[in-house]
Structures are given as C-alpha cells and as structure tokens.
C-alpha cells in the first residue's frame, strides 16, 4: 500500500473510533501505528516497560 494511502487509512480508522481523553496515571488503550519504515508497532508489544509516544512529521513533509 502506498504511504499516502496508508496514512489516510490510519487517520480515517483512528477518527472513527470512540475517543475518550486519557487521564494521568491511567493505562493507555492498545493501538498500532506504522513506524518510519511502514512496519506496524503495537503499544502492547512494550508491555511491562515504560513508553513515551512521540509523534513528529517525516522529513520534507508539511506539519
């Protein structure tokens, strides 16, 4: 799947889910998003470890 289509798919998938604000100290819901190589990474894959999720635009992209 081309990158642009993949990003659109994930944005539309995330937009359709019921969203609730996260509370400090509460566990985050599991999710999966593509990494910089396009491979899916799941939050549940880091179970038992502390995780910081940081979103940033890829190089040469607006945002």
Helices and strands as residue ranges (DSSP letters): H 3-16, E 32-34, E 40-42, G 43-46
